[in-house]
């Protein structure tokens, strides 16, 4: 038994000796910082008895001093080694440890760049490594990092070998394996693994993560190989396989694995078995795996039991399974070219729901027994192309053979399957079967073939053969195999005086349209008085011209060969409505109304009626006056072009109508008022007045104006009364001058000017 001891403090009673760079405290050895070669490490381990070894620095293989340790430091006694996270670097020139003794315990050591024929870092037996790291170790043959050893809580990264890139013939618990490589068993070979994680490991030939051995509660992500992307020849329990891939077979596992209670998601194989190849599977789940054949599983003389398959895909055959026996499994939404769920296989006590194939056998191409098939589909054989015993087929569909194509069925039930030919079966033989409400264009239940002691109830064919077509019947019972059809008419509105068309549709239970069959049309007014009677062919039209008002139409069959319930619809006859709106041009601030006229098809006005007016996205509701008009005030709209949409939503008498127009608003022209003025030359400041008013003679206050006199320009602002005062200076000579007042305009008003005479007298 390996015992762990803590280092105690040194005191006067401790028995201490010193030998080169190794300090020994009773049964413990602490390596000093200057000791860093394999020779010094060997001295510390093997020149002492029954000690715990503690590292406080790294060790590196030295070609000059350590050549005798190329096969590894030999450990031939029980010892506990505590690395404290320090590294032993063999520089690719030597193995690190060769353990031939029992009860060797190693903790917290980083093993780097070890190399040997077998066990690049460690070889031996009966040893354990815990909380260690193995990085870039290599073996020519077996175990890139470990040969014959046990690892716990360790990390293995970038190790390589021919067999078992990280471990050969050992055990691993709670370990992580990243990017290890080998020809066989990219991470481990013949090793027991529990609670481990395998990521991005690779095998040149087979078994990207592990070959042989067993795994419990392990996770395999993105491992790859030529075949068997994650594992082969292994016992696998409660493991998770995600996104593993193989260039040929078995994207996740293969080669006689036993998988129980495992989950396989999005694994891929280029040829066969997107997740599993040639293995045994029980109580597992398969999601979104894909391959050319057998999207989830492929392989001969193997089986899968009590498992679930969802949305697996095969490019050619077997969306979920290819050439493998299934028992007690469930298949949903798997798909392939042939055999949407299974191909070349047999199934017992399985459920197939919503699987599909682009060519044939929506669920299975093979034998089925005691199975349930629901909503599977294909071009041929919606559910099964193979013999079936004691199974149930419901709502499967295909172009030919809604459930079965060309095979023998015994003691089966077919309910509501449909196809163009052979709603349930095409070209097969049925014994002791029940066919209930299946549907086809030809051969509602069976097309061709033979039936013995079977029951046909409520099956439907659009063209011929409600129960069967060209089928040999022996001791069979047929009941109510007549089509139940459906009449369809819709409510409609028509413009008074123009009439309207009634369109009657007749369809079967699968919505296939049946044309040119006589129906009877009756129309009643609001007082329940019959006002119209006529026959109308299904798929065609019937013209009707009614008075204004509300009517009820009843349509029923007029051909005794077709059974359909009468249907009722509502007819409304109204007058048309329309607008007349002529666009207007107005001046800003002045109302030139937009006149909106609403009238019916006869030109009569429609008064006291609400209409909606949309001007530049602003919607308001108005009511037409006694003349059927809305006079839209334009005085509040800014200069520019405004888009107008007018809508009448209709009412019990008139249909909806709408039209568009425009309102164009021009800028207004203001007024400048100036008067001639007289001044004396001696006046230093001569005041000149002007008044600015808008086009409605309202004062334009706080507005900038200019005055130009004798080549000089003066600026002022109008007051609250629109009056501006200019102070004229440097006009000291006698004479007559012209004063020109100007307003420059803005977004609403154009520019204007006005002139007056100024006289300057002497004095």
C-alpha positions in Angstrom: 0.0 0.0 0.0 1.3 3.5 -1.0 1.4 6.0 1.9 1.6 9.7 1.5 3.6 11.8 4.1 3.9 15.6 4.5 7.3 17.2 5.0 7.8 18.1 8.7 9.9 21.0 9.9 13.6 20.4 10.7 14.6 20.6 14.3 17.5 19.5 16.5 16.2 16.0 16.8 16.0 15.4 13.0 18.6 13.0 11.6 20.0 15.0 8.7 22.7 14.0 6.2 23.9 15.7 3.0 25.1 14.0 -0.1 26.0 16.2 -3.1 22.8 18.1 -4.0 20.3 15.9 -2.2 19.1 16.7 1.3 17.7 13.7 3.2 15.4 14.1 6.2 14.8 10.7 7.8 12.6 8.9 5.2 12.1 11.9 2.9 14.2 13.5 0.2 14.0 17.1 -1.0 15.8 17.8 -4.3 17.7 21.1 -4.3 17.6 23.6 -7.1 21.0 22.7 -8.5 20.2 19.1 -9.3 18.5 19.0 -12.7 19.9 16.0 -14.7 18.6 12.4 -15.0 21.7 11.2 -13.2 20.8 13.4 -10.1 17.2 12.3 -10.3 18.2 8.7 -10.4 20.5 9.2 -7.4 17.7 10.7 -5.4 15.3 7.9 -6.2 17.5 4.8 -6.1 20.2 5.6 -3.6 17.8 5.9 -0.8 15.3 3.5 0.8 11.6 4.0 1.6 11.5 7.7 0.9 9.0 10.2 -0.5 10.6 12.3 -3.2 9.6 16.0 -3.6 10.6 18.1 -6.6 11.2 21.8 -6.3 12.6 22.2 -9.9 12.5 20.7 -13.4 14.8 18.0 -14.8 16.2 17.7 -18.3 18.0 14.8 -20.0 21.6 15.7 -20.7 23.2 13.7 -23.6 26.7 14.2 -22.0 25.9 12.9 -18.5 22.7 10.8 -18.9 23.4 8.4 -21.7 23.0 5.4 -19.4 19.4 6.4 -18.8 18.2 6.3 -22.4 15.9 3.4 -21.5 14.6 5.4 -18.6 15.5 5.8 -14.9 15.0 2.3 -13.4 12.8 2.2 -10.4 13.0 -1.2 -8.7 11.6 -0.4 -5.3 8.4 1.1 -3.8 8.6 4.9 -3.8 6.3 8.0 -3.8 7.3 10.8 -6.1 5.7 14.2 -5.8 6.5 16.5 -8.7 4.7 19.7 -7.5 4.0 20.6 -11.1 7.6 20.4 -12.2 8.7 19.0 -15.6 10.9 16.1 -16.6 12.0 16.8 -20.2 13.6 13.8 -22.0 14.3 16.1 -25.0 13.2 13.3 -27.4 16.2 11.2 -26.5 15.2 8.9 -23.7 12.3 7.2 -21.8 11.8 8.9 -18.4 10.9 6.0 -16.0 11.3 2.2 -16.3 9.4 0.8 -13.4 9.9 -2.9 -12.5 8.8 -2.6 -8.8 5.4 -2.7 -7.3 3.7 0.1 -5.4 5.3 3.1 -7.2 3.2 6.3 -6.9 3.8 9.4 -9.0 1.9 12.7 -8.5 2.1 16.1 -10.1 4.9 15.5 -12.6 4.9 16.9 -16.2 6.4 14.3 -18.5 7.7 15.9 -21.7 9.4 14.7 -24.9 10.0 11.1 -23.7 11.0 8.6 -26.3 11.3 4.8 -26.4 10.3 1.7 -28.4 7.5 1.1 -25.9 6.2 3.6 -23.3 7.8 6.9 -24.4 7.5 8.4 -20.9 6.9 5.4 -18.6 7.0 1.6 -18.9 6.5 -1.1 -16.3 3.8 -2.4 -14.1 1.9 -1.9 -10.8 2.5 1.9 -10.8 0.0 4.8 -10.7 0.3 8.3 -11.9 -2.1 11.0 -10.6 -2.5 14.7 -11.5 0.3 14.4 -14.1 0.7 15.8 -17.6 2.1 13.9 -20.6 3.1 16.1 -23.5 4.7 15.2 -26.8 6.0 11.8 -25.7 6.7 9.2 -28.5 7.0 5.5 -28.8 8.0 3.6 -32.0 5.6 0.7 -31.1 3.3 0.8 -28.1 2.2 3.5 -25.7 3.5 7.0 -26.7 3.3 8.1 -23.1 2.6 5.0 -20.9 3.1 1.3 -21.4 1.4 -0.9 -18.8 0.3 1.8 -16.3 -2.6 3.4 -14.5 -3.4 7.1 -14.7 -5.9 9.3 -12.8 -6.7 13.0 -13.3 -4.0 13.2 -15.9 -3.7 15.1 -19.2 -2.2 13.6 -22.3 -1.5 15.9 -25.2 0.4 15.5 -28.5 1.7 12.0 -27.7 2.4 9.5 -30.5 3.0 5.8 -31.1 2.3 3.0 -33.5 -0.3 1.6 -31.1 -1.9 3.7 -28.4 -0.7 7.2 -28.9 -0.9 8.0 -25.2 -1.5 4.7 -23.3 -1.0 1.0 -24.1 -2.4 -1.6 -21.8 -3.4 0.3 -18.7 -6.2 2.3 -17.1 -7.3 5.9 -17.1 -9.7 7.7 -14.8 -10.8 11.3 -15.1 -8.2 11.9 -17.7 -8.1 14.2 -20.7 -6.7 13.1 -24.1 -6.1 15.9 -26.6 -4.5 15.6 -30.1 -2.7 12.3 -29.5 -1.8 10.2 -32.6 -1.1 6.6 -33.6 -1.7 4.2 -36.4 -4.0 2.2 -34.1 -5.7 3.7 -31.1 -4.9 7.4 -31.4 -5.1 7.9 -27.6 -5.3 4.5 -25.9 -5.0 0.8 -26.8 -6.3 -2.1 -24.7 -6.9 0.3 -21.8 -9.8 0.7 -19.4 -11.1 4.3 -19.3 -13.7 5.9 -16.9 -14.9 9.5 -16.8 -12.4 10.5 -19.5 -12.5 13.0 -22.3 -11.1 12.3 -25.7 -10.8 15.3 -28.1 -9.2 15.6 -31.6 -7.2 12.4 -31.3 -6.2 10.8 -34.6 -5.4 7.3 -35.9 -3.7 6.8 -39.3 -5.5 3.4 -39.7 -8.2 2.8 -37.2 -9.6 3.9 -33.8 -9.0 7.6 -33.6 -9.3 7.6 -29.8 -9.2 4.0 -28.5 -8.8 0.5 -29.7 -9.7 -2.5 -27.4 -10.4 -2.2 -23.7 -13.5 -0.5 -22.4 -14.9 2.9 -21.6 -17.4 4.0 -19.0 -19.0 7.5 -18.9 -16.5 8.9 -21.4 -16.8 11.7 -23.9 -15.4 11.5 -27.5 -15.3 14.7 -29.5 -13.9 15.4 -33.0 -11.7 12.3 -33.1 -10.8 10.8 -36.5 -9.3 7.9 -38.4 -9.2 6.1 -41.7 -11.8 3.8 -40.1 -13.6 3.9 -36.8 -13.2 7.6 -35.9 -13.3 7.2 -32.1 -13.1 3.6 -31.0 -13.0 -0.1 -32.1 -13.0 -3.5 -30.4 -14.2 -1.9 -27.2 -16.9 -2.2 -24.6 -18.6 1.2 -24.3 -21.1 2.1 -21.5 -22.8 5.5 -21.1 -20.4 7.2 -23.5 -21.0 10.3 -25.6 -19.8 10.6 -29.2 -20.0 13.9 -31.0 -18.6 15.1 -34.3 -16.2 12.1 -34.8 -15.4 11.1 -38.4 -13.8 8.3 -40.5 -12.6 8.4 -44.0 -14.2 5.0 -44.7 -16.3 3.1 -42.1 -17.7 3.9 -38.7 -17.5 7.6 -38.0 -17.5 7.0 -34.2 -17.0 3.3 -33.5 -16.6 0.0 -35.3 -14.9 -3.4 -35.4 -17.1 -5.4 -33.0 -17.7 -2.8 -30.3 -20.4 -3.3 -27.7 -22.1 0.0 -27.0 -24.7 0.3 -24.3 -26.6 3.4 -23.1 -24.5 5.7 -25.4 -25.3 8.8 -27.3 -24.0 9.5 -30.9 -24.5 13.0 -32.4 -23.3 14.4 -35.7 -20.7 11.7 -36.5 -19.7 11.1 -40.1 -18.2 8.3 -42.3 -17.5 8.7 -45.9 -18.6 5.2 -46.8 -20.7 3.2 -44.3 -21.8 3.7 -40.7 -22.0 7.4 -39.9 -21.7 6.6 -36.2 -21.2 2.8 -35.9 -19.9 0.0 -38.2 -20.1 -3.7 -37.6 -20.9 -3.6 -33.8 -23.5 -4.3 -31.3 -25.6 -1.5 -29.8 -28.2 -1.4 -27.0 -30.3 1.3 -25.4 -28.5 4.2 -27.2 -29.5 7.3 -29.1 -28.4 8.5 -32.5 -28.9 12.1 -33.7 -27.9 13.7 -37.0 -25.2 11.2 -38.0 -24.6 10.7 -41.7 -22.8 8.5 -44.3 -23.2 7.2 -47.8 -24.7 4.0 -46.5 -26.2 3.6 -43.0 -26.3 7.2 -41.7 -26.1 5.9 -38.1 -25.1 2.2 -38.3 -23.9 -0.2 -40.9 -22.6 -3.8 -40.7 -23.5 -7.5 -41.3 -24.4 -10.1 -38.6 -24.7 -7.5 -35.9 -27.7 -6.0 -34.1 -29.1 -2.9 -32.4 -31.7 -3.0 -29.6 -33.9 -0.6 -27.7 -32.4 2.5 -29.3 -33.6 5.7 -30.8 -32.7 7.2 -34.2 -33.5 10.8 -35.1 -32.7 12.7 -38.3 -29.9 10.5 -39.4 -29.1 10.7 -43.1 -27.5 8.5 -45.8 -26.7 9.7 -49.3 -27.7 6.4 -50.8 -29.0 3.6 -48.6 -30.3 3.3 -45.1 -30.8 6.7 -43.5 -30.3 5.2 -40.0 -29.4 1.5 -40.5 -27.8 -0.5 -43.3 -27.6 -4.3 -43.2 -28.2 -4.7 -39.4 -31.0 -6.3 -37.3 -33.1 -3.9 -35.1 -35.3 -4.8 -32.2 -37.4 -2.5 -30.1 -36.1 0.7 -31.7 -37.7 4.0 -32.7 -36.9 5.8 -35.9 -38.0 9.4 -36.6 -37.2 11.7 -39.5 -34.3 9.7 -40.9 -33.9 9.9 -44.7 -32.0 8.4 -47.6 -32.3 7.7 -51.3 -33.5 4.1 -50.5 -34.7 3.0 -47.1 -35.3 6.2 -45.2 -34.7 4.5 -41.9 -33.4 1.0 -42.8 -32.0 -0.8 -45.8 -31.3 -4.5 -46.4 -32.2 -5.2 -42.8 -34.9 -6.7 -40.6 -36.9 -5.1 -37.8 -39.0 -6.4 -35.0 -41.1 -4.5 -32.5 -39.9 -1.2 -33.9 -41.6 2.2 -34.5 -41.1 4.2 -37.7 -42.4 7.8 -37.8 -41.9 10.5 -40.5 -39.0 8.8 -42.2 -38.6 9.4 -45.9 -36.7 8.3 -49.0 -36.4 10.1 -52.3 -36.6 6.9 -54.3 -38.1 3.9 -52.5 -38.9 2.5 -49.0 -39.6 5.5 -46.9 -39.1 3.5 -43.6 -37.5 0.1 -44.4 -36.3 -1.9 -47.3 -36.4 -5.3 -45.7 -38.5 -7.6 -43.4 -40.6 -6.2 -40.5 -42.5 -7.8 -37.8 -44.7 -6.3 -35.0 -43.8 -2.8 -36.1 -45.6 0.5 -36.3 -45.3 2.7 -39.4 -46.7 6.3 -39.2 -46.3 9.1 -41.8 -43.4 7.7 -43.7 -43.0 8.6 -47.4 -41.2 7.8 -50.6 -41.7 7.9 -54.3 -42.3 4.1 -54.2 -43.3 2.2 -51.0 -44.1 4.9 -48.6 -43.3 2.7 -45.6 -41.9 -0.7 -46.5 -40.5 -2.6 -49.5 -40.3 -6.1 -48.0 -42.4 -8.7 -46.3 -44.3 -7.7 -43.1 -46.0 -9.6 -40.3 -48.4 -8.4 -37.7 -47.6 -4.7 -38.2 -49.6 -1.5 -38.4 -49.3 1.1 -41.2 -50.9 4.5 -40.7 -50.9 7.7 -42.8 -47.9 6.6 -45.0 -47.8 8.0 -48.5 -46.1 7.5 -51.9 -46.7 7.9 -55.6 -46.9 4.1 -55.9 -47.8 1.9 -52.9 -48.6 4.3 -50.0 -47.4 1.8 -47.4 -46.1 -1.4 -49.2 -44.7 -2.2 -52.6 -44.8 -5.7 -54.2 -44.4 -7.9 -51.1 -46.2 -10.3 -48.8 -48.0 -9.1 -45.7 -49.8 -11.1 -43.1 -52.0 -10.1 -40.2 -51.4 -6.3 -40.8 -53.5 -3.2 -40.4 -53.5 -0.4 -43.0 -55.2 2.9 -42.0 -55.4 6.2 -44.0 -52.4 5.5 -46.2 -52.5 7.2 -49.6 -50.8 7.1 -53.1 -51.6 7.7 -56.7 -51.8 3.9 -57.2 -52.4 1.5 -54.4 -53.2 3.6 -51.4 -51.9 0.9 -49.0 -50.3 -1.8 -51.2 -49.1 -2.0 -54.8 -48.5 -5.4 -56.4 -48.3 -7.4 -53.3 -50.2 -10.2 -51.5 -52.2 -9.7 -48.3 -53.5 -12.4 -45.9 -55.7 -11.7 -42.8 -55.3 -7.9 -43.2 -57.5 -5.0 -42.5 -57.7 -2.0 -44.9 -59.4 1.1 -43.4 -59.9 4.4 -45.2 -56.9 4.2 -47.4 -56.9 6.5 -50.5 -55.6 6.6 -54.0 -56.4 7.8 -57.5 -56.6 4.2 -58.5 -56.9 1.3 -56.1 -57.9 2.9 -52.8 -56.4 0.1 -50.7 -54.7 -2.3 -53.2 -53.5 -2.0 -56.8 -52.9 -5.4 -58.5 -51.8 -8.4 -56.4 -54.0 -10.6 -54.3 -55.9 -10.5 -50.9 -57.1 -13.5 -48.8 -59.5 -13.3 -45.9 -59.0 -9.6 -45.5 -61.4 -6.7 -44.7 -61.8 -3.5 -46.8 -63.7 -0.7 -45.1 -64.2 2.9 -46.3 -61.3 2.9 -48.8 -61.5 5.6 -51.5 -60.3 5.9 -55.1 -60.7 9.1 -57.2 -60.7 7.3 -60.5 -61.5 3.7 -60.1 -61.3 0.8 -57.6 -62.4 2.2 -54.2 -61.2 -0.9 -52.4 -59.0 -2.5 -55.0 -57.9 -2.4 -58.6 -57.1 -5.5 -60.6 -56.7 -7.4 -57.4 -57.6 -11.1 -56.8 -59.9 -11.4 -53.7 -60.5 -14.6 -51.8 -63.0 -14.7 -48.9 -62.7 -10.9 -48.4 -65.2 -8.5 -46.9 -65.8 -5.1 -48.5 -67.9 -2.4 -46.8 -68.5 1.3 -47.6 -65.7 1.6 -50.1 -67.2 4.6 -51.7 -65.6 7.9 -51.9 -66.7 10.7 -49.5 -66.3 14.0 -51.3 -66.2 17.6 -50.2 -68.0 20.6 -51.8 -66.4 24.0 -51.5 -67.8 27.4 -52.4 -66.7 30.7 -51.0 -68.5 33.9 -50.0 -68.3 36.6 -52.7 -69.3 40.2 -53.4 -70.3 41.5 -56.8 -71.1 44.9 -58.3 -74.7 45.6 -59.0 -75.4 45.5 -62.7 -72.3 43.5 -63.6 -73.2 40.1 -62.2 -70.7 37.6 -60.9 -69.4 34.1 -61.3 -70.0 31.2 -58.9 -67.2 28.7 -58.7 -67.9 25.3 -57.2 -65.0 22.9 -56.2 -65.3 19.2 -55.5 -62.5 17.3 -53.8 -61.8 13.9 -52.3 -60.5 13.1 -48.8 -57.0 13.8 -49.9 -57.9 17.2 -51.5 -57.6 15.9 -55.1 -59.9 18.1 -57.3 -62.7 16.3 -59.2 -64.0 18.3 -62.2 -67.0 18.3 -64.5 -69.4 16.7 -62.0 -73.0 18.2 -61.8 -73.9 20.3 -58.7 -77.1 22.1 -57.9 -77.0 25.8 -56.9 -79.9 27.5 -55.1 -79.8 31.2 -54.0 -82.2 32.7 -51.4 -82.7 36.4 -50.6 -82.9 38.0 -47.1 -86.5 36.9 -46.8 -85.5 33.3 -47.6 -87.2 33.5 -51.0 -85.7 31.3 -53.7 -84.5 33.7 -56.4 -82.0 31.6 -58.5 -81.7 27.8 -59.4 -79.1 26.3 -61.7 -76.8 23.4 -62.2 -73.1 24.1 -62.2 -70.2 21.7 -63.1 -67.5 21.3 -60.5 -64.3 23.1 -61.4 -66.3 25.4 -63.7 -68.2 28.6 -63.2 -71.9 29.7 -63.2 -72.9 33.3 -63.9 -75.5 35.0 -61.7 -77.0 38.5 -61.9 -78.8 39.5 -58.7 -80.4 42.7 -57.3 -78.9 44.8 -54.6 -78.8 43.0 -51.2 -77.6 40.1 -49.2 -78.2 36.5 -50.3 -77.6 32.9 -49.2 -76.3 30.3 -51.6 -76.7 26.5 -51.0 -74.8 24.0 -53.2 -75.5 20.3 -53.2 -74.6 17.3 -55.4 -76.7 16.7 -58.6 -75.0 13.4 -59.4 -75.9 10.3 -57.4 -72.5 8.7 -57.9 -70.9 11.3 -55.7 -71.6 11.7 -52.0 -70.9 15.1 -50.5 -72.7 17.2 -47.8 -74.4 20.5 -49.0 -72.5 23.7 -48.3 -73.6 27.3 -47.8 -72.0 30.6 -48.6 -72.9 34.3 -48.5 -73.4 36.6 -51.5 -73.4 40.5 -51.3 -74.4 42.7 -54.2 -73.4 46.3 -53.9 -72.9 49.4 -56.1 -69.5 50.6 -57.0 -68.2 53.8 -55.6 -65.6 56.2 -57.0 -64.0 59.6 -56.4 -63.4 62.6 -58.6 -60.6 64.7 -57.3 -58.8 67.4 -59.4 -55.6 68.7 -58.0 -55.4 72.3 -57.0 -52.8 75.1 -56.8 -52.9 77.5 -53.8 -50.9 80.3 -52.4 -49.5 80.0 -48.9 -51.9 81.1 -46.3 -54.8 81.4 -48.8 -57.4 78.7 -49.0 -58.1 77.3 -52.4 -59.9 74.1 -51.3 -59.3 70.6 -52.8 -62.7 69.4 -53.8 -63.3 65.7 -53.2 -66.4 64.2 -54.9 -67.8 60.8 -53.9 -70.4 59.1 -56.1 -71.6 55.7 -57.2 -71.3 53.9 -60.5 -74.4 55.8 -61.8 -72.9 59.2 -61.0 -75.2 59.7 -58.0 -73.7 61.6 -55.1 -72.9 59.7 -51.9 -73.6 62.2 -49.0 -73.1 62.0 -45.2 -70.4 59.4 -45.7 -67.1 59.2 -43.9 -63.9 59.2 -46.0 -60.2 59.2 -45.0 -57.9 61.8 -46.4 -54.1 61.1 -46.2 -52.0 64.2 -46.8 -48.2 63.4 -46.6 -48.9 60.6 -44.2 -51.2 62.5 -41.9 -54.7 60.8 -42.0 -57.9 62.6 -41.0 -61.5 61.6 -41.4 -64.1 63.8 -43.0 -67.8 63.4 -43.8 -69.2 64.3 -47.3 -71.7 67.2 -47.3 -75.1 67.3 -48.9 -73.4 67.5 -52.3 -71.3 64.4 -51.7 -68.2 66.6 -51.3 -65.3 67.2 -48.9 -63.8 70.7 -49.2 -60.3 70.3 -47.9 -58.8 73.6 -46.6 -55.4 74.2 -48.1 -54.4 77.4 -46.3 -52.4 75.6 -43.6 -50.1 73.7 -46.0 -46.5 74.9 -46.5 -45.3 75.8 -50.0 -44.5 72.7 -52.0 -46.3 69.6 -53.5 -48.4 67.5 -51.2 -49.5 63.9 -52.0 -53.1 63.2 -51.2 -54.8 59.8 -51.0 -58.5 59.6 -50.4 -60.2 56.3 -49.3 -63.8 55.2 -48.8 -63.8 51.9 -47.0 -67.2 50.9 -48.3 -70.4 50.1 -46.4 -73.5 47.9 -46.8 -74.4 49.6 -50.0 -71.2 50.5 -51.7 -67.8 48.9 -52.4 -64.5 50.4 -51.2 -62.8 52.9 -53.5 -59.7 55.0 -53.4 -57.9 57.7 -55.5 -54.9 60.0 -55.4 -54.3 63.7 -56.1 -52.0 66.6 -55.3 -52.0 70.0 -53.6 -49.5 72.5 -54.9 -48.8 75.5 -52.7 -46.8 78.4 -53.9 -45.0 81.0 -51.8 -46.9 84.1 -50.9 -45.9 87.6 -52.1 -45.6 90.2 -49.2 -45.9 94.0 -49.5 -43.4 96.7 -48.8 -44.7 100.2 -48.1 -42.3 103.2 -48.3 -42.9 106.9 -48.7 -40.8 109.8 -50.1 -38.9 111.7 -47.5 -37.3 115.1 -47.1 -34.3 115.9 -44.9 -31.9 118.8 -44.2 -28.3 118.3 -45.0 -27.3 119.3 -41.5 -29.1 116.3 -40.0 -26.4 113.8 -39.0 -28.9 110.9 -38.8 -31.8 110.8 -41.2 -34.5 108.2 -40.3 -36.3 106.3 -43.0 -39.3 104.1 -42.4 -40.8 101.1 -44.2 -43.6 98.7 -43.5 -43.6 95.0 -44.4 -46.9 93.0 -44.5 -47.8 89.5 -45.8 -50.2 88.6 -48.5 -53.1 88.9 -46.0 -51.9 92.4 -44.9 -50.7 91.1 -41.6 -47.6 92.7 -40.1 -44.4 90.7 -40.6 -42.6 91.3 -37.4 -39.0 90.7 -36.4 -38.0 90.3 -40.1 -34.7 91.4 -41.6 -34.9 94.0 -44.3 -32.4 96.2 -46.1 -32.3 99.8 -47.5 -29.9 101.0 -50.2 -29.3 104.7 -50.6 -26.6 106.4 -52.6 -24.6 103.2 -52.9 -24.7 102.4 -49.1 -26.8 99.5 -47.7 -28.5 99.7 -44.3 -30.0 96.8 -42.3 -32.9 96.8 -39.9 -35.6 94.5 -38.4 -39.3 95.1 -38.3 -41.1 95.7 -35.1 -44.3 94.1 -33.9 -46.2 96.3 -36.3 -44.0 95.3 -39.3 -42.3 98.7 -39.3 -38.5 99.0 -39.8 -36.5 102.1 -39.1 -33.3 102.8 -41.0 -30.7 105.3 -39.8 -29.1 107.0 -42.8 -25.7 108.6 -42.3 -23.2 110.3 -44.6 -25.9 111.7 -46.7 -24.9 115.4 -46.2 -25.1 116.8 -49.6 -28.0 118.6 -51.2 -29.8 116.6 -53.8 -32.4 113.9 -54.7 -31.8 110.2 -54.1 -33.6 106.9 -54.6 -34.1 104.7 -51.5 -34.7 101.0 -52.3 -36.1 98.8 -49.5 -35.8 95.0 -49.9 -37.1 91.8 -48.2 -35.0 88.7 -49.3 -37.8 86.1 -48.8 -37.8 82.7 -47.0 -39.5 79.3 -47.2 -43.0 80.9 -47.2 -42.6 84.2 -49.0 -40.9 85.4 -52.1 -38.5 88.3 -52.2 -39.9 91.8 -52.8 -38.7 95.4 -53.0 -40.0 99.0 -53.0 -38.5 102.4 -53.8 -39.1 106.0 -52.7 -37.5 109.4 -53.4 -35.4 111.2 -50.8 -34.8 114.9 -51.0 -31.9 116.5 -49.1 -32.2 120.3 -48.8 -29.7 122.8 -47.8 -29.8 123.9 -44.2 
